[in-house]
Amino acid sequence: MMQQSARFYGVLVILAVLSYVLVRLNTSEQEQVTVKRNNPVDYFSIDYQKKEMDEVGQLKSVLVAEKLTHYAGDRTTHLQHPVMTLYNNDNAAPWVIRSERGILQADGDNLLLQGKVKIKREARPAHDELIINTSELQVHLPTSFAKTTQWSEIISAVNRTTGIGMRLTFKSPIKLTLLSHVKGHYEVR
């Protein structure tokens, strides 16, 4: 009699656990369907490219992405493997920013670059090549300002500096700041 009771309660526990798992799976699927319905794809583009000029007709920026998807619900634009090139009018090399993914907010001013982000400025007579590795970079396009709270690495010539959190202004005067836990390896020329 005691064994039958234990089996009965064991079966009840298993049924309760299975019911809970099925309810969670069903709820998760319903939430995903609701999100997709509330944020449908408005349009998309493969091999997307956009060029922007400044007030005097000089090239200001170029945005290239493998795929661009615009969502009607929240009006965000999602980019796969975006490459953004920012030009300065001071004859300095342009800044080239690459990432795995990007989300351009509805205002068109704020770009969140996700995954691995690599920023590069080629060498010119006035400056060495500069490479910055980071992730989760927020770029405010009108002011050419970027920031992250993530680990960042700055490589210039034979120097390497790392830190947590970074702020960068791409326009002259260029300002690059690591916020905390800064460590460096520098070689004297």
C-alpha positions as CSV (number, residue, x, y, z in Angstrom):
1,M,0.0,0.0,0.0
2,M,2.8,2.4,0.8
3,Q,4.6,1.7,-2.5
4,Q,1.4,2.4,-4.4
5,S,1.1,5.7,-2.7
6,A,4.7,6.6,-3.4
7,R,4.2,5.7,-7.1
8,F,1.0,7.7,-7.3
9,Y,2.7,10.8,-5.9
10,G,5.7,10.3,-8.1
11,V,3.5,10.2,-11.2
12,L,1.8,13.3,-10.0
13,V,5.1,15.1,-9.5
14,I,6.3,14.1,-13.0
15,L,3.0,15.2,-14.5
16,A,3.2,18.6,-12.7
17,V,6.8,19.1,-14.0
18,L,5.9,18.2,-17.5
19,S,2.8,20.5,-17.4
20,Y,5.0,23.4,-16.2
21,V,7.6,22.8,-18.9
22,L,4.9,22.7,-21.6
23,V,3.2,25.9,-20.3
24,R,6.6,27.7,-20.3
25,L,7.4,26.6,-23.9
26,N,3.9,27.6,-25.1
27,T,4.2,31.0,-23.4
28,S,7.6,31.6,-24.9
29,E,6.4,30.9,-28.4
30,Q,3.3,33.1,-27.9
31,E,5.6,36.0,-26.7
32,Q,7.8,35.6,-29.8
33,V,4.8,35.6,-32.2
34,T,3.4,38.7,-30.4
35,V,6.8,40.5,-30.7
36,K,7.0,39.7,-34.4
37,R,3.4,40.8,-35.1
38,N,4.0,44.1,-33.2
39,N,7.3,44.8,-35.0
40,P,6.9,43.5,-38.6
41,V,9.6,44.0,-41.3
42,D,8.9,47.1,-43.2
43,Y,11.6,46.7,-45.8
44,F,15.1,45.2,-46.3
45,S,18.1,45.5,-48.5
46,I,21.0,43.2,-49.4
47,D,24.4,44.7,-50.0
48,Y,23.3,48.0,-48.6
49,Q,25.3,51.2,-49.1
50,K,24.6,54.8,-48.1
51,K,26.8,57.9,-48.6
52,E,26.3,61.1,-46.7
53,M,27.8,64.5,-47.7
54,D,28.4,67.5,-45.5
55,E,27.2,71.1,-46.1
56,V,29.8,71.8,-48.8
57,G,29.5,68.6,-50.7
58,Q,32.5,66.7,-49.1
59,L,32.0,63.0,-48.3
60,K,31.1,62.8,-44.6
61,S,30.3,59.1,-44.1
62,V,29.7,55.8,-45.9
63,L,27.7,53.0,-44.4
64,V,27.8,49.5,-45.9
65,A,26.1,46.4,-44.6
66,E,25.6,42.8,-45.9
67,K,21.9,43.1,-45.0
68,L,19.7,45.9,-43.7
69,T,16.3,45.2,-42.2
70,H,13.9,48.0,-41.1
71,Y,11.2,47.2,-38.6
72,A,7.9,49.2,-38.8
73,G,6.9,48.7,-35.1
74,D,9.8,50.4,-33.4
75,R,11.2,52.0,-36.6
76,T,14.7,50.5,-35.9
77,T,17.1,49.5,-38.6
78,H,19.1,46.3,-38.0
79,L,22.4,45.8,-39.9
80,Q,24.4,42.6,-40.5
81,H,28.2,43.2,-40.6
82,P,28.0,47.0,-40.9
83,V,31.1,48.9,-42.0
84,M,30.9,52.7,-41.3
85,T,33.6,55.0,-42.7
86,L,33.8,58.5,-41.1
87,Y,35.7,61.2,-43.0
88,N,37.3,64.4,-41.5
89,N,38.0,67.5,-43.5
90,D,41.5,67.8,-42.0
91,N,43.2,65.4,-44.5
92,A,43.5,62.8,-41.8
93,A,42.8,59.2,-42.7
94,P,39.1,58.2,-42.3
95,W,37.9,56.1,-39.4
96,V,36.6,52.7,-40.4
97,I,34.4,51.0,-37.9
98,R,33.4,47.3,-38.4
99,S,31.1,45.2,-36.2
100,E,29.1,42.0,-36.3
101,R,25.7,43.6,-36.0
102,G,24.2,47.1,-35.6
103,I,21.0,48.7,-34.7
104,L,20.2,52.2,-35.9
105,Q,17.5,53.8,-33.6
106,A,14.4,55.4,-35.1
107,D,15.9,58.9,-34.7
108,G,18.6,58.1,-37.2
109,D,21.2,59.6,-34.9
110,N,22.1,56.7,-32.6
111,L,23.8,53.6,-33.8
112,L,24.5,50.6,-31.4
113,L,27.3,48.4,-32.8
114,Q,27.1,44.9,-31.2
115,G,29.5,42.0,-31.0
116,K,33.1,42.5,-31.8
117,V,33.8,46.1,-32.9
118,K,37.0,47.1,-34.7
119,I,37.9,50.7,-35.3
120,K,40.8,51.5,-37.6
121,R,42.5,54.7,-38.9
122,E,45.3,54.1,-41.4
123,A,48.7,55.7,-40.9
124,R,49.4,59.1,-42.5
125,P,52.5,61.3,-42.3
126,A,50.9,63.2,-39.4
127,H,49.9,60.1,-37.4
128,D,50.5,56.4,-36.9
129,E,48.0,53.7,-37.6
130,L,45.5,53.3,-34.8
131,I,43.4,50.2,-34.1
132,I,40.8,49.9,-31.4
133,N,39.1,46.7,-30.4
134,T,36.0,46.7,-28.3
135,S,32.3,45.7,-28.2
136,E,28.8,47.2,-27.7
137,L,29.8,50.6,-29.0
138,Q,27.2,53.4,-29.0
139,V,27.8,55.9,-31.7
140,H,26.1,59.3,-31.8
141,L,26.4,60.1,-35.5
142,P,25.7,63.9,-35.5
143,T,28.5,64.6,-33.1
144,S,30.9,61.7,-34.2
145,F,31.1,60.6,-30.6
146,A,31.3,57.0,-29.5
147,K,31.3,55.3,-26.1
148,T,31.3,51.9,-24.5
149,T,31.3,50.4,-21.0
150,Q,33.1,47.3,-22.3
151,W,36.7,46.2,-22.4
152,S,38.7,48.2,-25.0
153,E,42.1,47.8,-26.6
154,I,44.1,50.6,-28.3
155,I,47.0,49.6,-30.6
156,S,49.2,52.2,-32.1
157,A,52.6,51.4,-33.6
158,V,54.3,49.4,-30.9
159,N,52.1,50.6,-28.1
160,R,49.1,48.7,-26.6
161,T,46.7,50.1,-24.0
162,T,43.7,48.4,-22.5
163,G,40.9,49.5,-20.2
164,I,37.3,49.2,-19.3
165,G,35.0,51.8,-20.8
166,M,36.0,54.2,-23.6
167,R,34.9,57.5,-25.1
168,L,36.0,58.6,-28.5
169,T,35.4,61.7,-30.6
170,F,36.2,61.1,-34.3
171,K,36.3,64.8,-35.4
172,S,39.2,67.1,-34.8
173,P,40.3,67.6,-32.1
174,I,40.2,63.8,-31.7
175,K,39.7,62.8,-28.1
176,L,40.2,59.2,-26.9
177,T,39.8,58.2,-23.2
178,L,39.8,54.9,-21.5
179,L,37.7,55.1,-18.3
180,S,39.1,52.6,-15.8
181,H,41.5,49.7,-15.2
182,V,43.9,51.2,-17.7
183,K,47.0,49.1,-18.5
184,G,49.6,49.8,-21.1
185,H,52.7,48.4,-22.8
186,Y,54.8,51.0,-24.4
187,E,58.0,50.8,-26.3
188,V,60.4,53.8,-26.7
189,R,61.4,54.6,-30.2
